[in-house]
Amino acid sequence: MADLLIWLVAALGAVGGVVLGRIWGQVEGKSAGKREAERDAMEDKSKRVERGRDAVRDGRGAGDAAERLRDNDGAW
């Protein structure tokens, strides 16, 4: 009877370990995914800011003001 109880406790421990391992893995995966998404968003934001700065730098003072007005008029 004691042998059966030992085997039962060992089996329950093994099943519990597997379940705990899967739950732990899901939690770690979600947090890693969030970190990666945040990092990608930061990179995207910095690229957009840099492109905007380049556009402002190239747009202001690039040629004659009247010519820029004529060029932009078609975009409206």
N, C-alpha and C positions, 0 to 999 in steps of 0.2 A: 504494500500500500504506500509506503514512503517513497519507493522508486517511482510510482505513478505520479505522485505529487511533485516530485523533483522534475520529472519530464514535463508536466503540465506548466509549472512555473517557468521552466526554460523556454518552452514553446511560446507562452504568453510574452515573455521578455523579448524573444526574437521578433514576434509580430509587432510588439510595441516599438521596438527599435526601428523596424522598417517604416512604420507609420510616422514616427517622429522624424526620421531622416527625410522622408518625402515632404513633410510639412516644412521642415527647416530649409530644404532646397528650394521650395516655392517662394518662401519669404526672401531668401538671398537673391533669387532670380529677379523678383520684382524690384528689390532695392537697387540691384545692379542695372536693371533696365531704366529705372528712374534717373539714376546718375548719368547714364549714357544719353538719355533724352535731354537732360538739363545741359550737358556739355555740348551736344549738337545744337541746341537752341542758342547757347552763348556764342558758339562759332558763327552760326548763321547771322545772329544780330550784329556781331562785329564786322562781318563781311558786308552786310547791308549798310551799316554806318559808314564804312570806308568808301563804298561805292557812292553814297550820298555826298560825302565830303569831296570826292573826286568830281562829281557832277557839278557841285556848287563852285568848286575852284575853276573848272573848265567853262562853266556857263557865265560867270560874272567876269566882266572885263574882257571877254573873248570877242574882239572885233567891235564893230560899230553898234551902238545901241539901237539905231533905227533898223539895221539889218537883222539884229536879233529879234526885234519886234515883228518884222515881216516873216521871219522863219517860224516863230512861235504862233503866229496868227492862224496858220493852216491847221495847227494841232487842236485849236479850240473848235 
